[in-house]
Amino acid sequence: MKGKKKEVSVIDTIVEGMQEKKGKDITVIDLSGIDGVLFDYFVICHADSNRHVEAVSDSVAEFTHKRLDLKPHHVEGTENAQWILMDYMDVVVHIFQKQYREFYDLEGLWADGKMKRIENL
């Protein structure tokens, strides 16, 4: 995933995968300008239930695999699907149930990054 052009297409593909299954309040946080951060972007959304979180995660995996021949390096949280993290190396995907998104407040923790909110479809 070297170069900004590739990263942008990964982000766009992840966002499309989230939108396909009605992921809510999608936010992209550009962290590339922050020293010491091990990744360049977070892509965050939430869903209504554990099944909805799983569906959004499956859609992101399907979109990135079919369009970019890319699989996540690591996935966490599939056991209970309250919060699934998908690691695409420079891009980390977070899919929460709403109450967990509010509790962990990644947007607040990473407020130094450049935030871009994607309108719900």
Secondary structure, DSSP 8 states (H G I E B T S, - for coil): --SHHHHHHHHHHHHHHHHHTT-EEEEEEE-TTSTT-S-SEEEEEEESSHHHHHHHHHHHHHHHHHHH----SEEE-TTT-SEEEEEETTEEEEEEEHHHHHHH-HHHHTTTSEEEE----
